């Protein structure tokens, strides 16, 4: 029997951990990038990185399409909740062929933690103008559904029927809604944001063009709303939003009305 928690999995020998965490990689990604099922390249170099420490309750996993490439094509940071459920802190898919915008670091190389600690405004503006969403250093692979399916297979294999996810940005939460997630906390905030961008809303009044993240067109775009929220239009950080998904079940939530992407 496998351990049911990240803490337990972190204590396994590396080859056992590898077999478990490989389940996080959708097979469609392997096919797309012609990666062998063992996640090594043709020269025998490892494309799959696991960062885990025995005794710790979180793990980071990365898959590269090419050995030594700057960014992984998939990155996941997963932890245990206090009740032993799995919690996705961050899951990213990058298209390595797309342009890169350095929103993750300052010009001097210091980490921004994807804009949470510091912000490289020039890079963020360039990313936004190129159609990117907050937190994206490259375009995504448009495989959110495949990623969710892979994660749910891992969750089920560990004996769970429920897991949690932390949407770091407003648009992430909207995407998760569309894939059947519900809110453990934060639904009122999401509704407050949508209402704030309506014709009589307080956020609409703040779209005064004072900076590139607050143009008048922002109210009618999920992506641009997310940039405005990231820019601080709420007057507070966007956090304290946690969502969950039951395996085999979908919630039917929609906090953004018919707002287009």
C-alpha contacts under 8 A as a table, 3 or more apart, distances in Angstrom:
res1	aa1	res2	aa2	distance
2	X	9	X	7.58
2	X	158	X	6.60
3	X	6	X	7.85
3	X	8	X	5.13
3	X	9	X	5.79
3	X	158	X	6.87
4	X	8	X	6.78
4	X	9	X	7.50
4	X	84	X	7.68
4	X	158	X	4.82
4	X	159	X	6.42
4	X	160	X	7.64
5	X	8	X	5.18
5	X	9	X	6.24
5	X	57	X	7.80
5	X	80	X	6.35
5	X	84	X	5.92
5	X	85	X	6.97
5	X	86	X	7.04
5	X	158	X	7.61
6	X	9	X	4.94
6	X	10	X	5.98
6	X	56	X	7.94
6	X	57	X	5.42
6	X	58	X	5.98
6	X	59	X	6.99
6	X	78	X	7.70
6	X	79	X	6.24
6	X	80	X	5.95
6	X	86	X	7.45
7	X	10	X	5.29
7	X	11	X	6.98
7	X	54	X	7.10
7	X	55	X	6.08
7	X	56	X	5.55
7	X	57	X	4.26
7	X	58	X	6.81
7	X	80	X	7.22
8	X	11	X	5.53
8	X	12	X	7.22
8	X	55	X	7.94
9	X	12	X	5.40
9	X	17	X	6.34
10	X	17	X	7.08
10	X	52	X	5.80
10	X	53	X	5.91
10	X	54	X	4.93
10	X	55	X	7.04
10	X	56	X	7.08
10	X	57	X	7.64
10	X	59	X	7.57
11	X	53	X	7.51
11	X	54	X	4.69
11	X	55	X	6.96
12	X	16	X	6.15
12	X	17	X	5.91
13	X	16	X	5.50
13	X	17	X	6.31
14	X	17	X	5.02
14	X	18	X	5.97
15	X	18	X	4.98
15	X	19	X	6.39
16	X	19	X	5.25
16	X	20	X	6.46
17	X	20	X	5.16
17	X	21	X	6.10
18	X	21	X	5.30
18	X	22	X	5.86
18	X	50	X	7.56
19	X	22	X	5.40
19	X	23	X	7.19
20	X	23	X	5.88
20	X	154	X	7.43
21	X	24	X	5.63
21	X	25	X	7.96
21	X	61	X	7.58
21	X	154	X	7.77
22	X	25	X	5.66
23	X	26	X	7.29
23	X	150	X	6.18
23	X	151	X	7.14
23	X	153	X	7.20
23	X	154	X	5.87
24	X	147	X	7.24
24	X	150	X	5.29
24	X	151	X	5.35
24	X	154	X	6.73
25	X	29	X	7.09
25	X	30	X	7.77
25	X	63	X	7.93
25	X	74	X	7.66
25	X	147	X	7.14
25	X	150	X	6.44
26	X	29	X	5.54
26	X	30	X	7.05
26	X	146	X	5.91
26	X	147	X	5.85
26	X	149	X	7.80
26	X	150	X	5.48
27	X	30	X	5.12
27	X	31	X	6.37
28	X	31	X	5.07
28	X	32	X	6.06
28	X	146	X	7.45
29	X	32	X	4.96
29	X	33	X	6.20
30	X	33	X	5.46
30	X	34	X	5.58
30	X	35	X	4.73
30	X	36	X	6.78
30	X	37	X	7.16
31	X	34	X	5.00
31	X	35	X	6.58
32	X	35	X	7.92
33	X	65	X	6.24
35	X	39	X	6.17
35	X	40	X	7.34
35	X	41	X	6.88
35	X	65	X	7.03
36	X	39	X	5.31
36	X	40	X	6.37
36	X	41	X	7.01
37	X	40	X	7.92
39	X	46	X	6.46
39	X	47	X	5.59
39	X	48	X	6.01
39	X	63	X	7.98
40	X	43	X	7.69
40	X	44	X	5.42
40	X	45	X	5.31
40	X	46	X	4.55
40	X	47	X	5.39
40	X	48	X	7.46
41	X	44	X	5.29
41	X	45	X	5.36
41	X	46	X	6.60
41	X	47	X	6.73
41	X	66	X	7.62
41	X	67	X	7.46
42	X	45	X	7.38
45	X	67	X	6.90
46	X	49	X	7.53
46	X	67	X	7.35
47	X	63	X	5.65
47	X	64	X	5.09
47	X	65	X	6.93
47	X	66	X	6.97
47	X	67	X	5.95
48	X	61	X	7.26
48	X	62	X	5.73
48	X	63	X	4.60
48	X	64	X	6.56
49	X	61	X	5.57
49	X	62	X	5.02
49	X	63	X	6.39
50	X	59	X	7.23
50	X	60	X	5.91
50	X	61	X	4.59
50	X	62	X	6.62
51	X	59	X	5.77
51	X	60	X	5.01
51	X	61	X	6.23
52	X	56	X	7.39
52	X	58	X	6.91
52	X	59	X	4.84
52	X	60	X	6.63
53	X	56	X	5.52
53	X	59	X	7.71
57	X	79	X	5.55
57	X	80	X	5.66
58	X	77	X	7.12
58	X	78	X	5.51
58	X	79	X	4.01
58	X	80	X	6.54
59	X	77	X	5.77
59	X	78	X	5.49
59	X	79	X	6.45
60	X	75	X	7.27
60	X	76	X	5.57
60	X	77	X	4.45
60	X	78	X	6.54
61	X	74	X	7.98
61	X	75	X	5.71
61	X	76	X	5.26
61	X	77	X	6.65
62	X	72	X	5.83
62	X	73	X	7.54
62	X	74	X	5.63
62	X	75	X	4.53
62	X	76	X	6.60
63	X	72	X	5.35
63	X	73	X	5.85
63	X	74	X	5.29
63	X	75	X	6.70
64	X	67	X	6.42
64	X	68	X	7.97
64	X	69	X	6.89
64	X	71	X	7.16
64	X	72	X	4.44
64	X	73	X	5.41
64	X	74	X	7.18
65	X	69	X	7.63
65	X	72	X	7.07
65	X	73	X	6.31
66	X	69	X	5.59
69	X	72	X	7.19
71	X	94	X	7.63
71	X	96	X	7.39
72	X	75	X	6.32
72	X	93	X	7.84
72	X	94	X	6.81
72	X	96	X	7.95
73	X	92	X	7.78
73	X	93	X	5.33
73	X	94	X	4.60
73	X	95	X	6.32
73	X	96	X	6.63
74	X	91	X	7.33
74	X	92	X	5.56
74	X	93	X	4.50
74	X	94	X	6.33
75	X	90	X	7.66
75	X	91	X	5.59
75	X	92	X	5.11
75	X	93	X	6.58
76	X	88	X	7.45
76	X	89	X	7.72
76	X	90	X	5.60
76	X	91	X	4.34
76	X	92	X	6.47
77	X	88	X	6.21
77	X	89	X	5.44
77	X	90	X	5.11
77	X	91	X	6.42
78	X	86	X	6.91
78	X	87	X	5.62
78	X	88	X	4.57
78	X	89	X	5.52
78	X	90	X	7.09
79	X	86	X	5.99
79	X	87	X	5.20
79	X	88	X	6.54
79	X	89	X	7.00
80	X	83	X	7.60
80	X	84	X	5.31
80	X	85	X	5.53
80	X	86	X	4.93
80	X	87	X	5.76
81	X	84	X	5.11
81	X	85	X	5.19
81	X	86	X	6.25
81	X	87	X	6.23
82	X	85	X	7.49
85	X	160	X	7.31
85	X	162	X	7.26
85	X	163	X	6.01
85	X	164	X	7.52
86	X	155	X	7.42
86	X	162	X	7.95
86	X	163	X	5.19
86	X	164	X	6.23
87	X	163	X	6.00
87	X	164	X	4.51
87	X	165	X	5.37
87	X	166	X	7.46
88	X	91	X	6.87
88	X	164	X	6.18
88	X	165	X	4.54
88	X	166	X	6.20
89	X	165	X	6.16
89	X	166	X	5.26
89	X	167	X	7.80
90	X	165	X	7.90
90	X	166	X	7.03
90	X	167	X	7.79
90	X	168	X	7.74
92	X	140	X	7.79
93	X	140	X	5.40
93	X	141	X	5.91
93	X	143	X	7.87
94	X	137	X	7.82
94	X	138	X	5.62
94	X	139	X	5.92
94	X	140	X	4.81
94	X	141	X	6.00
95	X	98	X	5.65
95	X	138	X	6.13
95	X	139	X	5.46
95	X	140	X	5.41
95	X	141	X	5.41
96	X	99	X	7.92
96	X	138	X	7.18
98	X	138	X	5.87
98	X	139	X	5.97
99	X	138	X	6.08
99	X	139	X	7.65
100	X	137	X	5.47
100	X	138	X	5.02
101	X	123	X	5.69
101	X	124	X	7.45
101	X	126	X	7.40
101	X	127	X	6.02
101	X	136	X	7.82
101	X	137	X	4.95
101	X	138	X	6.58
102	X	105	X	5.67
102	X	106	X	7.45
102	X	120	X	7.39
102	X	123	X	5.62
102	X	124	X	7.83
102	X	137	X	6.16
103	X	106	X	7.47
103	X	112	X	7.23
103	X	114	X	6.12
103	X	115	X	6.74
103	X	119	X	6.97
103	X	120	X	5.54
103	X	121	X	7.70
103	X	123	X	5.34
103	X	124	X	5.64
103	X	127	X	8.00
103	X	135	X	7.22
103	X	136	X	7.55
103	X	137	X	6.16
104	X	111	X	5.90
104	X	112	X	5.08
104	X	113	X	5.92
104	X	114	X	4.53
104	X	115	X	6.58
104	X	120	X	7.60
104	X	135	X	7.81
104	X	137	X	7.00
105	X	108	X	7.75
105	X	109	X	5.45
105	X	110	X	5.33
105	X	111	X	4.35
105	X	112	X	4.95
105	X	113	X	7.56
105	X	114	X	7.58
105	X	119	X	7.87
105	X	120	X	6.70
106	X	109	X	5.14
106	X	110	X	5.19
106	X	111	X	6.37
106	X	112	X	6.53
106	X	118	X	7.76
106	X	119	X	7.23
106	X	120	X	5.41
107	X	110	X	7.42
107	X	120	X	7.53
111	X	114	X	7.73
111	X	118	X	7.66
112	X	115	X	4.96
112	X	116	X	6.34
112	X	117	X	5.29
112	X	118	X	4.55
112	X	119	X	5.96
112	X	120	X	7.44
113	X	116	X	5.32
113	X	117	X	5.85
113	X	118	X	7.24
114	X	117	X	7.71
114	X	118	X	7.98
114	X	119	X	7.74
114	X	135	X	5.43
115	X	118	X	5.20
115	X	119	X	4.72
115	X	120	X	7.36
115	X	135	X	7.22
116	X	119	X	7.41
119	X	124	X	7.72
120	X	123	X	5.49
120	X	124	X	6.19
121	X	124	X	4.93
121	X	125	X	6.02
122	X	125	X	5.31
122	X	126	X	6.24
123	X	126	X	5.14
123	X	127	X	6.05
124	X	127	X	5.01
124	X	128	X	6.05
124	X	134	X	7.62
125	X	128	X	5.11
125	X	129	X	6.10
125	X	212	X	7.02
125	X	213	X	7.82
126	X	129	X	5.18
126	X	130	X	6.24
127	X	130	X	5.08
127	X	131	X	6.56
127	X	132	X	5.20
127	X	133	X	7.44
127	X	136	X	7.85
127	X	137	X	7.79
128	X	131	X	5.29
128	X	132	X	5.00
128	X	133	X	6.30
128	X	134	X	7.60
128	X	224	X	7.98
128	X	227	X	7.72
129	X	132	X	7.26
132	X	136	X	6.27
132	X	138	X	7.74
132	X	139	X	6.68
132	X	223	X	7.99
133	X	136	X	5.81
133	X	171	X	7.79
133	X	223	X	5.79
133	X	224	X	7.69
133	X	226	X	7.29
133	X	227	X	6.97
134	X	169	X	7.00
134	X	226	X	6.82
134	X	227	X	5.89
134	X	230	X	7.12
135	X	169	X	7.76
136	X	139	X	6.60
136	X	140	X	7.70
140	X	143	X	7.87
141	X	144	X	7.92
143	X	146	X	5.19
143	X	147	X	6.18
144	X	147	X	5.04
144	X	148	X	6.17
145	X	148	X	5.14
145	X	149	X	6.19
145	X	179	X	7.47
146	X	149	X	5.10
146	X	150	X	6.22
147	X	150	X	5.15
147	X	151	X	6.22
148	X	151	X	5.10
148	X	152	X	6.10
149	X	152	X	5.12
149	X	153	X	6.30
150	X	153	X	5.19
150	X	154	X	6.53
151	X	154	X	5.08
151	X	155	X	6.18
152	X	155	X	4.85
152	X	156	X	6.03
152	X	247	X	6.62
153	X	156	X	5.19
153	X	157	X	6.13
154	X	157	X	5.08
154	X	158	X	6.42
155	X	158	X	5.33
155	X	159	X	6.67
155	X	160	X	5.48
155	X	161	X	6.98
155	X	162	X	7.65
155	X	163	X	7.33
156	X	159	X	5.12
156	X	160	X	5.23
156	X	161	X	6.19
156	X	247	X	7.72
157	X	160	X	7.49
160	X	163	X	7.51
161	X	246	X	5.81
161	X	247	X	5.21
162	X	244	X	6.99
162	X	245	X	5.74
162	X	246	X	4.49
162	X	247	X	5.98
163	X	244	X	5.57
163	X	245	X	5.67
163	X	246	X	6.78
164	X	242	X	6.98
164	X	243	X	5.61
164	X	244	X	4.18
164	X	245	X	6.45
165	X	242	X	6.04
165	X	243	X	5.29
165	X	244	X	6.00
166	X	241	X	6.52
166	X	242	X	5.00
166	X	243	X	6.39
167	X	170	X	7.17
167	X	172	X	5.18
167	X	173	X	5.27
167	X	241	X	6.67
167	X	242	X	6.79
167	X	243	X	7.56
168	X	172	X	6.68
168	X	173	X	7.94
168	X	238	X	7.62
168	X	239	X	7.08
169	X	172	X	5.33
169	X	173	X	6.85
169	X	226	X	6.51
169	X	230	X	7.11
169	X	238	X	6.92
170	X	173	X	5.46
170	X	174	X	6.68
170	X	190	X	7.71
170	X	225	X	7.70
170	X	226	X	5.08
170	X	229	X	7.12
170	X	238	X	7.49
171	X	174	X	5.06
171	X	175	X	6.29
171	X	222	X	6.11
171	X	223	X	6.14
171	X	225	X	7.92
171	X	226	X	5.54
172	X	175	X	5.13
172	X	176	X	6.26
173	X	176	X	5.06
173	X	177	X	6.16
173	X	243	X	7.91
174	X	177	X	5.03
174	X	178	X	6.44
174	X	254	X	7.69
174	X	255	X	7.60
174	X	256	X	7.45
175	X	178	X	5.17
175	X	179	X	6.60
176	X	179	X	5.06
176	X	180	X	6.51
176	X	181	X	5.45
177	X	180	X	5.26
177	X	181	X	4.98
177	X	182	X	6.62
177	X	251	X	7.65
177	X	252	X	7.48
177	X	253	X	5.85
177	X	254	X	6.54
178	X	181	X	7.34
178	X	252	X	7.90
178	X	253	X	7.55
178	X	254	X	7.60
179	X	250	X	7.19
180	X	245	X	6.91
180	X	249	X	7.35
180	X	250	X	4.04
180	X	251	X	4.56
180	X	252	X	6.19
180	X	253	X	7.38
181	X	243	X	6.23
181	X	244	X	5.52
181	X	245	X	4.83
181	X	246	X	7.86
181	X	250	X	6.42
181	X	251	X	5.74
181	X	253	X	7.78
182	X	243	X	5.43
182	X	244	X	5.46
182	X	245	X	6.41
182	X	251	X	5.83
182	X	252	X	7.99
182	X	253	X	6.92
183	X	186	X	6.35
183	X	187	X	5.83
183	X	241	X	7.57
183	X	242	X	6.07
183	X	243	X	4.28
183	X	244	X	6.20
184	X	187	X	7.92
184	X	241	X	7.67
184	X	242	X	5.48
184	X	243	X	5.21
184	X	244	X	6.47
185	X	240	X	6.87
185	X	241	X	5.39
185	X	242	X	5.31
185	X	243	X	6.88
186	X	189	X	5.16
186	X	190	X	6.35
186	X	240	X	6.25
186	X	241	X	4.35
186	X	242	X	6.50
187	X	190	X	5.08
187	X	191	X	6.26
187	X	241	X	7.60
187	X	255	X	7.70
188	X	191	X	5.08
188	X	192	X	5.97
189	X	192	X	4.91
189	X	193	X	6.18
190	X	193	X	5.17
190	X	194	X	6.44
190	X	255	X	6.19
190	X	256	X	7.85
191	X	194	X	5.15
191	X	195	X	6.10
191	X	255	X	5.40
191	X	256	X	7.28
192	X	195	X	5.11
192	X	196	X	5.93
193	X	196	X	4.99
193	X	197	X	6.59
193	X	203	X	7.63
194	X	197	X	5.44
194	X	198	X	6.88
194	X	255	X	6.84
194	X	256	X	5.60
194	X	257	X	7.92
195	X	198	X	5.30
195	X	201	X	5.99
196	X	200	X	7.53
196	X	201	X	4.00
196	X	202	X	5.12
196	X	203	X	4.63
196	X	204	X	6.26
197	X	200	X	7.80
197	X	201	X	5.33
197	X	202	X	7.11
197	X	203	X	5.28
197	X	204	X	4.71
197	X	219	X	5.29
198	X	201	X	4.95
198	X	204	X	6.56
198	X	219	X	7.50
199	X	204	X	6.89
200	X	204	X	7.45
201	X	204	X	5.48
201	X	205	X	6.92
202	X	205	X	5.40
202	X	206	X	6.89
203	X	206	X	5.11
203	X	207	X	6.86
203	X	233	X	6.96
203	X	234	X	7.32
204	X	207	X	5.41
204	X	216	X	7.95
204	X	219	X	6.65
205	X	208	X	6.86
206	X	214	X	7.32
206	X	233	X	7.15
207	X	210	X	7.64
207	X	214	X	4.63
207	X	215	X	5.54
207	X	216	X	5.44
207	X	218	X	7.37
208	X	214	X	6.19
208	X	215	X	6.44
208	X	216	X	6.79
209	X	212	X	6.61
209	X	213	X	7.68
209	X	214	X	5.06
209	X	215	X	4.64
209	X	216	X	6.78
210	X	214	X	6.46
210	X	215	X	7.82
211	X	214	X	5.67
211	X	215	X	7.40
212	X	215	X	6.21
213	X	218	X	7.77
213	X	224	X	7.36
213	X	227	X	6.02
213	X	228	X	5.24
213	X	231	X	6.77
214	X	218	X	6.49
214	X	228	X	5.98
215	X	218	X	5.62
216	X	219	X	6.80
217	X	220	X	5.93
217	X	221	X	7.30
217	X	224	X	7.96
218	X	221	X	5.63
218	X	222	X	7.99
218	X	224	X	4.92
218	X	225	X	5.42
218	X	228	X	7.48
219	X	222	X	7.82
219	X	224	X	7.38
219	X	225	X	6.03
220	X	224	X	7.90
220	X	225	X	7.68
220	X	259	X	5.96
220	X	260	X	6.76
221	X	224	X	5.22
221	X	225	X	5.93
221	X	259	X	6.18
221	X	260	X	5.48
221	X	261	X	5.15
222	X	225	X	5.11
222	X	226	X	6.17
222	X	259	X	6.50
222	X	260	X	6.25
222	X	261	X	4.72
223	X	226	X	5.16
223	X	227	X	6.59
223	X	261	X	5.73
224	X	227	X	5.02
224	X	228	X	6.34
225	X	228	X	5.05
225	X	229	X	6.16
226	X	229	X	5.06
226	X	230	X	6.04
227	X	230	X	4.94
227	X	231	X	6.04
228	X	231	X	4.87
228	X	232	X	6.49
228	X	233	X	5.66
229	X	232	X	5.19
229	X	233	X	5.20
229	X	234	X	6.14
229	X	238	X	6.94
230	X	233	X	7.49
230	X	237	X	7.56
230	X	238	X	7.09
232	X	235	X	5.40
232	X	236	X	6.11
232	X	237	X	6.53
233	X	236	X	7.66
234	X	237	X	7.35
234	X	238	X	7.89
238	X	241	X	7.83
245	X	249	X	7.44
245	X	250	X	7.25
246	X	249	X	5.43
246	X	250	X	7.14
254	X	257	X	6.12
256	X	259	X	5.90
